[in-house]
Amino acid sequence: MVKITPTPPSKPAASKMPAKARRGTAEAPKVGFVSLGCPKALVDSERIITRLRSEGYEIAADYVGADVVVVNTCGFLDSAKAESLDAIGEAIAENGRVIVTGCFGVEEARIRAAHPGVLAVTGPHQYEQVVGAVHDAVPPLHDPYVDLVPPEGLRLTPRHYAYLKISEGCNNRCSFCIIPSLRGDLASRPANHVMAEAEKLVKAGVKELLVISQDTSAYGLDLKFAESPWKGRPLKAKFLDLCTALGDLGAWVRLHYVYPYPHVDDVIPLMAEGKILPYLDIPFQHASPAVLKAMRRPAHQEKTADRIAAWRKVCPDLAVRSTFIVGFPGETEQDFQMLLDWLEETKLDRVGCFKYEPVEGAKANELPGTVPDEVKDERWHRFMEVQQRVSERLLQAKVGRTIEVIVDEVDEEGAMCRSKWDAPEIDGSVFLNGDSSLKPGDIVRAKILHADETDLWGERATE
């Protein structure tokens, strides 16, 4: 169904545009189009339809046959606005799934007040936004015989896991970091865009989604947690809501770069239920209040150890990994010893440590109390010794357990896998020696037979 005329008619006219029959073996999605207003709006409609047709969409002959209806509005006169509201109302009544664009689209609040059920509202000339809204409502079909790029995109990771970026930039101003000057402030992706990418990845065979951003738990703050349509319901751009939706995809979901804001507590039950992997990557960076203050770290609390203990009560299998900086300007021996004591108390599962480097442009370079390189090196070694003892004790406690593992590599000697507590490239491995019948991406149960300070060894469980 399409209505394209330079003056607002009272009834839509049928499209004379020939329909592309099908792409591949599935029926092509159909878009209804109502275009009101002047010739400039007509050109806008032509461009949008051209883009949609190039992606394999058909133009529906009526409201009933459309998967979604686009209404290109006119907002020049009050009478034209009234006509546009009527056209939107007619499309909602006849079809129910409506995207609004055009000149009247700049008055989104008025449109949504009259028709709160519209899927999206964009202004004039916003071709990409209209096409994106159509993609959200009814994704284009993938044709393996025509499309040069698969629907999940091209990736550099193995087929069975993929990184899922949910935002760019960062609102924090840590004194040792220049990320905001490189990538700007927090810019979150709409929740339905994230979910659409995640779903494509899972359909393509990805078994593990690694959620990443500069500040994952701040997701959606810049969008004021705006809702976007997903699977026929609104989905908030909010940390908990996104995690809940990702947990319904049936893949392993691993959370990276999470700052310990209070609302992180709400996600722990999802881990206990098996919806999200029991794994939190939290870059604590230090434990001394004085050093954390100098670092300008967000969400730092002296009672962080108590929170970790509380999380483990809810989800006993929770693994916490983190990174730390030693030798930060002004770090005293007392500060460093406080960090070592904190490591012993919190018993973090996986830990990385860096010696402070004066990155060009970082505010921390202006701080007094430069720590000599030899002291940084000595503290780094002491830090790693403490953490290795902690890690070895934690891994020894897993001997005798039967756990799920995902296979990363297989050769003639056996399979190299990871547990739910291990991220690729940065954490440990689970080795199934002699088991060469598996393939990357397989998820199997393994009985743990041996452990050292970083890795586990086992055999495939038979029960």
C-alpha positions as CSV (number, residue, x, y, z in Angstrom):
1,M,0.0,0.0,0.0
2,V,1.5,3.3,-1.1
3,K,0.1,6.8,-1.3
4,I,2.5,9.2,-3.1
5,T,1.0,12.5,-4.4
6,P,2.1,16.1,-4.1
7,T,-1.1,17.1,-2.4
8,P,-2.8,15.4,0.6
9,P,-5.5,13.1,-0.8
10,S,-8.3,11.7,1.3
11,K,-7.7,8.0,0.4
12,P,-4.5,6.1,-0.3
13,A,-3.8,5.0,-3.9
14,A,-2.4,1.6,-4.8
15,S,1.3,1.5,-5.8
16,K,2.1,0.8,-9.4
17,M,5.7,-0.1,-8.5
18,P,6.5,-3.7,-9.4
19,A,7.1,-5.9,-6.5
20,K,10.2,-8.0,-6.1
21,A,8.9,-11.5,-5.6
22,R,11.2,-13.1,-3.1
23,R,14.7,-13.2,-1.8
24,G,16.2,-16.6,-1.3
25,T,13.6,-19.0,0.0
26,A,11.8,-16.7,2.5
27,E,9.1,-14.2,1.7
28,A,10.3,-10.7,1.4
29,P,9.1,-8.2,4.1
30,K,6.5,-5.7,3.0
31,V,6.3,-2.0,3.8
32,G,3.2,0.1,3.3
33,F,3.9,3.8,2.5
34,V,1.7,6.9,2.9
35,S,3.2,10.1,1.5
36,L,1.6,13.4,2.1
37,G,2.6,17.0,1.3
38,C,4.7,18.8,-1.3
39,P,7.0,17.5,-4.1
40,K,10.0,17.8,-1.7
41,A,8.3,15.3,0.5
42,L,7.6,13.2,-2.5
43,V,11.3,13.0,-3.3
44,D,12.0,12.0,0.3
45,S,9.5,9.2,-0.1
46,E,11.1,8.1,-3.3
47,R,14.6,7.9,-1.7
48,I,13.3,5.9,1.2
49,I,11.5,3.5,-1.0
50,T,14.5,3.2,-3.3
51,R,16.7,2.2,-0.3
52,L,14.1,-0.2,1.0
53,R,13.6,-1.9,-2.4
54,S,17.4,-2.2,-2.8
55,E,17.4,-4.1,0.4
56,G,14.8,-6.5,-0.8
57,Y,11.7,-5.0,0.8
58,E,8.4,-5.1,-1.2
59,I,5.9,-2.2,-1.2
60,A,2.6,-3.6,0.1
61,A,-0.6,-3.1,-1.9
62,D,-2.7,-2.5,1.2
63,Y,-2.6,-2.0,4.9
64,V,-3.4,-5.7,5.7
65,G,-0.5,-7.0,3.6
66,A,2.1,-4.7,5.2
67,D,4.5,-5.8,7.9
68,V,4.9,-2.1,8.9
69,V,3.6,1.2,7.5
70,V,5.6,4.4,7.0
71,V,3.6,7.7,7.1
72,N,5.5,10.6,5.5
73,T,3.8,13.6,7.0
74,C,3.2,17.3,6.1
75,G,3.5,20.0,8.8
76,F,3.2,23.2,6.8
77,L,-0.3,24.2,7.8
78,D,-2.5,23.3,10.7
79,S,-4.9,21.6,8.3
80,A,-2.0,19.5,7.0
81,K,-1.0,18.5,10.5
82,A,-4.6,17.4,11.1
83,E,-4.5,15.4,7.9
84,S,-1.3,13.8,9.0
85,L,-2.7,12.9,12.4
86,D,-5.7,11.4,10.6
87,A,-3.4,9.4,8.3
88,I,-1.4,8.1,11.2
89,G,-4.6,7.1,13.0
90,E,-5.9,5.3,10.0
91,A,-2.7,3.4,9.5
92,I,-2.7,2.4,13.2
93,A,-6.3,1.3,13.0
94,E,-5.7,-0.8,9.8
95,N,-2.3,-2.1,10.5
96,G,-1.1,-1.3,14.0
97,R,2.7,-1.0,13.2
98,V,3.4,2.6,12.1
99,I,6.6,4.6,11.6
100,V,6.2,8.4,11.2
101,T,8.5,10.7,9.3
102,G,8.5,14.0,7.5
103,C,8.0,17.6,8.4
104,F,5.4,17.0,11.1
105,G,7.8,14.6,12.7
106,V,9.6,17.5,14.4
107,E,6.6,17.7,16.7
108,E,7.1,14.2,18.1
109,A,5.5,14.9,21.5
110,R,2.2,16.0,19.7
111,I,2.2,12.9,17.5
112,R,2.8,10.6,20.4
113,A,0.2,12.3,22.5
114,A,-2.4,11.6,19.8
115,H,-1.0,8.2,18.8
116,P,1.2,6.7,21.6
117,G,1.5,3.4,19.7
118,V,3.7,4.6,16.9
119,L,6.9,2.7,16.7
120,A,9.2,5.6,15.8
121,V,9.1,9.3,14.9
122,T,11.7,11.0,12.7
123,G,11.9,14.4,11.1
124,P,12.3,15.5,7.4
125,H,15.3,14.2,5.3
126,Q,16.2,11.6,8.0
127,Y,16.4,8.8,5.5
128,E,18.8,6.6,7.5
129,Q,16.7,6.9,10.7
130,V,13.6,5.9,8.8
131,V,15.3,2.9,7.2
132,G,16.8,2.0,10.6
133,A,13.3,2.1,12.1
134,V,12.0,-0.2,9.4
135,H,14.9,-2.6,10.1
136,D,13.9,-2.6,13.8
137,A,10.3,-3.3,13.0
138,V,11.0,-6.0,10.3
139,P,14.6,-6.8,9.5
140,P,15.6,-7.3,5.8
141,L,16.1,-10.8,4.6
142,H,19.6,-12.1,4.0
143,D,20.2,-13.6,0.5
144,P,23.4,-15.7,0.5
145,Y,23.4,-15.6,-3.3
146,V,23.4,-11.8,-3.5
147,D,24.6,-10.2,-0.3
148,L,28.4,-9.9,0.1
149,V,28.3,-9.6,3.9
150,P,26.5,-12.0,6.2
151,P,23.8,-10.6,8.4
152,E,25.9,-10.7,11.5
153,G,28.7,-8.8,9.8
154,L,32.3,-9.7,9.4
155,R,34.2,-10.5,12.6
156,L,37.8,-11.2,13.6
157,T,36.9,-13.6,16.5
158,P,36.3,-17.3,16.2
159,R,32.8,-18.3,15.1
160,H,31.6,-19.4,18.5
161,Y,32.1,-16.1,20.4
162,A,31.7,-12.4,19.6
163,Y,32.1,-9.0,21.3
164,L,28.9,-7.0,21.6
165,K,29.6,-3.3,22.0
166,I,26.7,-1.5,23.7
167,S,28.1,2.0,23.9
168,E,31.0,4.3,23.0
169,G,32.8,6.9,25.1
170,C,32.7,7.5,28.8
171,N,31.4,10.1,31.2
172,N,34.1,9.4,33.9
173,R,37.2,11.5,34.2
174,C,39.7,9.2,35.8
175,S,43.0,11.0,36.2
176,F,45.1,8.3,34.5
177,C,42.8,7.8,31.5
178,I,42.4,9.8,28.2
179,I,39.6,7.7,26.7
180,P,37.0,10.6,26.9
181,S,39.3,12.8,25.0
182,L,39.7,10.1,22.3
183,R,36.2,8.7,22.1
184,G,34.0,11.4,23.7
185,D,31.3,11.1,26.3
186,L,29.0,8.1,26.8
187,A,27.0,7.4,23.7
188,S,24.7,4.3,24.2
189,R,23.1,2.4,21.4
190,P,19.3,2.0,21.5
191,A,18.4,-1.2,23.2
192,N,16.7,-2.7,20.2
193,H,19.8,-2.1,18.0
194,V,21.9,-4.0,20.5
195,M,19.4,-6.8,20.7
196,A,19.1,-7.0,16.9
197,E,22.8,-7.4,16.5
198,A,22.9,-10.0,19.4
199,E,20.1,-12.0,17.8
200,K,21.9,-12.1,14.4
201,L,25.1,-13.2,16.1
202,V,23.3,-16.1,17.9
203,K,21.5,-17.1,14.8
204,A,24.9,-17.2,13.0
205,G,26.2,-19.7,15.5
206,V,27.7,-17.6,18.2
207,K,27.5,-19.4,21.6
208,E,29.0,-16.6,23.8
209,L,28.4,-12.9,23.7
210,L,31.0,-10.7,25.4
211,V,29.3,-7.4,26.4
212,I,31.7,-4.5,26.2
213,S,31.9,-0.7,26.5
214,Q,34.0,1.8,28.5
215,D,31.4,1.8,31.3
216,T,29.0,-1.1,30.8
217,S,26.9,-0.4,33.9
218,A,26.3,3.2,32.8
219,Y,24.5,2.0,29.7
220,G,21.6,4.1,28.7
221,L,22.2,7.0,31.1
222,D,22.8,9.4,28.2
223,L,19.5,8.2,26.5
224,K,17.6,8.7,29.8
225,F,16.9,5.0,29.6
226,A,14.7,5.5,26.5
227,E,12.5,2.7,25.4
228,S,12.7,1.2,21.9
229,P,10.5,-1.5,20.3
230,W,11.8,-5.1,20.6
231,K,9.7,-8.2,19.8
232,G,6.5,-6.3,20.1
233,R,7.2,-4.7,23.4
234,P,9.1,-1.7,24.7
235,L,12.7,-2.3,25.9
236,K,14.4,0.2,28.1
237,A,18.1,1.2,27.4
238,K,18.9,0.2,31.0
239,F,21.6,-2.2,32.3
240,L,19.2,-4.6,34.0
241,D,16.7,-4.6,31.2
242,L,19.3,-5.2,28.5
243,C,20.9,-8.0,30.6
244,T,17.5,-9.6,31.0
245,A,16.7,-9.5,27.3
246,L,20.2,-10.8,26.4
247,G,19.7,-13.7,28.8
248,D,16.7,-14.8,26.8
249,L,18.7,-15.5,23.7
250,G,20.0,-18.8,24.9
251,A,23.8,-18.0,24.6
252,W,26.4,-17.4,27.3
253,V,26.4,-13.7,28.1
254,R,29.6,-12.3,29.8
255,L,29.7,-8.8,31.2
256,H,33.0,-6.8,30.9
257,Y,34.0,-3.4,32.3
258,V,31.3,-3.1,34.8
259,Y,31.6,-0.3,37.4
260,P,30.2,-1.3,40.8
261,Y,27.3,1.2,40.9
262,P,24.5,0.2,43.3
263,H,22.2,-1.1,40.5
264,V,24.7,-3.8,39.6
265,D,23.3,-5.6,42.6
266,D,20.1,-6.2,40.6
267,V,21.9,-8.2,37.9
268,I,23.3,-10.8,40.3
269,P,20.0,-12.8,40.6
270,L,20.1,-13.2,36.8
271,M,23.5,-14.9,37.3
272,A,22.2,-17.1,40.0
273,E,19.3,-18.2,37.7
274,G,21.7,-19.0,34.9
275,K,20.5,-16.2,32.6
276,I,23.8,-14.4,32.6
277,L,27.2,-16.0,33.2
278,P,28.3,-15.7,36.9
279,Y,31.2,-13.4,35.9
280,L,31.8,-9.7,36.5
281,D,34.8,-7.9,35.1
282,I,35.2,-4.8,37.4
283,P,38.2,-2.6,36.9
284,F,38.7,-1.7,40.6
285,Q,42.3,-0.3,40.0
286,H,43.1,0.0,43.7
287,A,41.8,-0.5,47.2
288,S,43.4,2.5,49.1
289,P,40.8,5.4,49.5
290,A,43.7,7.9,49.1
291,V,44.8,6.4,45.8
292,L,41.3,6.0,44.5
293,K,40.6,9.6,45.3
294,A,43.7,10.7,43.4
295,M,42.6,8.4,40.5
296,R,39.1,10.1,40.5
297,R,37.5,6.7,40.3
298,P,33.7,6.6,40.1
299,A,31.6,4.4,42.4
300,H,34.6,3.6,44.7
301,Q,33.4,2.6,48.2
302,E,35.3,1.5,51.2
303,K,32.7,-1.3,51.7
304,T,33.3,-2.8,48.3
305,A,34.5,-6.0,49.9
306,D,31.2,-6.3,51.7
307,R,29.3,-5.9,48.5
308,I,31.3,-8.7,46.8
309,A,30.5,-10.9,49.8
310,A,26.8,-10.1,49.4
311,W,26.9,-10.9,45.7
312,R,28.4,-14.3,46.5
313,K,25.7,-15.0,48.9
314,V,23.1,-14.5,46.1
315,C,25.3,-16.3,43.5
316,P,27.9,-18.5,45.2
317,D,29.5,-19.4,41.9
318,L,30.2,-15.8,41.0
319,A,33.7,-15.0,39.6
320,V,35.0,-11.5,39.9
321,R,37.9,-10.4,37.7
322,S,39.6,-7.1,37.9
323,T,42.6,-5.0,36.9
324,F,44.8,-2.9,39.2
325,I,47.5,-0.2,38.9
326,V,50.6,-0.2,41.2
327,G,53.0,2.7,41.5
328,F,50.4,5.4,40.9
329,P,51.7,8.8,41.8
330,G,51.5,9.3,45.6
331,E,51.0,5.6,46.3
332,T,52.8,4.9,49.6
333,E,53.9,1.5,51.0
334,Q,50.9,1.7,53.4
335,D,48.6,2.2,50.4
336,F,50.1,-0.7,48.6
337,Q,49.9,-3.0,51.7
338,M,46.2,-2.0,52.0
339,L,45.8,-3.3,48.4
340,L,47.5,-6.6,49.2
341,D,45.3,-7.1,52.3
342,W,42.2,-6.3,50.3
343,L,43.2,-9.0,47.7
344,E,43.5,-11.5,50.5
345,E,40.1,-10.5,51.9
346,T,38.1,-10.3,48.7
347,K,39.6,-13.4,47.0
348,L,39.1,-12.2,43.4
349,D,39.1,-15.0,40.9
350,R,41.1,-13.4,38.1
351,V,43.3,-10.4,38.3
352,G,45.6,-8.4,36.1
353,C,48.1,-5.8,37.2
354,F,49.8,-2.9,35.5
355,K,52.6,-0.6,36.5
356,Y,51.6,3.0,36.2
357,E,52.7,4.7,33.0
358,P,52.4,8.5,32.5
359,V,50.1,8.5,29.4
360,E,50.5,11.7,27.5
361,G,47.6,14.0,28.3
362,A,46.5,12.3,31.5
363,K,45.8,14.5,34.5
364,A,47.6,12.1,36.8
365,N,50.9,13.2,35.3
366,E,50.5,16.5,37.2
367,L,50.3,14.7,40.6
368,P,53.2,14.8,43.1
369,G,54.8,11.7,44.5
370,T,56.2,10.0,41.4
371,V,57.0,6.3,42.3
372,P,60.4,5.2,41.1
373,D,60.4,2.4,38.4
374,E,62.3,0.0,40.6
375,V,59.6,0.4,43.3
376,K,56.8,-0.1,40.8
377,D,58.6,-3.3,39.6
378,E,59.0,-4.6,43.2
379,R,55.4,-3.9,44.1
380,W,54.2,-5.6,40.9
381,H,56.0,-8.8,41.7
382,R,54.7,-8.8,45.3
383,F,51.2,-8.2,44.0
384,M,51.3,-11.1,41.6
385,E,52.7,-13.4,44.3
386,V,49.7,-12.7,46.5
387,Q,47.2,-13.1,43.7
388,Q,48.7,-16.3,42.5
389,R,48.3,-17.8,46.0
390,V,44.7,-16.6,46.1
391,S,44.0,-18.0,42.6
392,E,45.6,-21.3,43.3
393,R,43.4,-21.8,46.4
394,L,40.2,-20.9,44.5
395,L,41.0,-23.2,41.6
396,Q,42.0,-26.1,43.8
397,A,38.5,-25.9,45.3
398,K,37.1,-26.7,41.9
399,V,38.9,-30.1,41.7
400,G,36.3,-32.8,41.8
401,R,33.5,-30.6,40.5
402,T,31.7,-31.2,37.2
403,I,31.3,-28.0,35.3
404,E,30.2,-26.7,31.9
405,V,33.0,-25.7,29.5
406,I,33.0,-24.2,26.0
407,V,35.6,-25.5,23.5
408,D,38.0,-23.0,22.0
409,E,40.5,-25.1,20.1
410,V,41.0,-28.8,19.3
411,D,44.1,-30.6,18.1
412,E,45.6,-34.1,18.3
413,E,46.5,-33.6,22.0
414,G,42.9,-32.7,23.0
415,A,40.6,-29.8,23.6
416,M,41.4,-26.4,25.1
417,C,38.2,-25.0,26.7
418,R,37.0,-22.3,29.1
419,S,34.7,-22.4,32.0
420,K,32.0,-19.9,32.7
421,W,34.5,-18.1,35.0
422,D,37.0,-17.5,32.1
423,A,36.9,-14.9,29.3
424,P,38.9,-15.6,26.1
425,E,42.4,-14.3,25.8
426,I,42.6,-12.8,29.4
427,D,41.7,-15.6,31.8
428,G,42.5,-19.3,32.3
429,S,41.7,-22.5,30.4
430,V,40.3,-25.9,31.0
431,F,42.3,-28.6,29.2
432,L,40.6,-31.9,28.2
433,N,43.7,-33.9,27.3
434,G,43.2,-36.7,24.8
435,D,39.7,-35.6,23.8
436,S,40.0,-34.7,20.1
437,S,36.4,-35.6,19.1
438,L,35.1,-32.1,20.1
439,K,34.9,-29.0,17.9
440,P,35.2,-25.3,18.7
441,G,31.9,-23.9,20.1
442,D,30.8,-27.2,21.7
443,I,29.6,-26.8,25.2
444,V,30.1,-29.9,27.3
445,R,30.3,-31.0,30.9
446,A,33.7,-31.8,32.3
447,K,34.9,-33.3,35.6
448,I,37.9,-31.3,37.0
449,L,40.9,-33.5,38.0
450,H,43.7,-31.1,38.5
451,A,44.4,-27.3,39.0
452,D,47.4,-24.9,39.2
453,E,47.4,-21.2,39.8
454,T,45.8,-20.3,36.4
455,D,44.3,-23.3,34.7
456,L,42.2,-26.5,35.2
457,W,42.5,-30.0,33.7
458,G,39.7,-32.5,33.4
459,E,37.9,-35.1,31.4
460,R,34.5,-35.1,29.7
461,A,31.8,-36.1,32.2
462,T,29.9,-39.3,31.3
463,E,26.8,-38.8,33.5
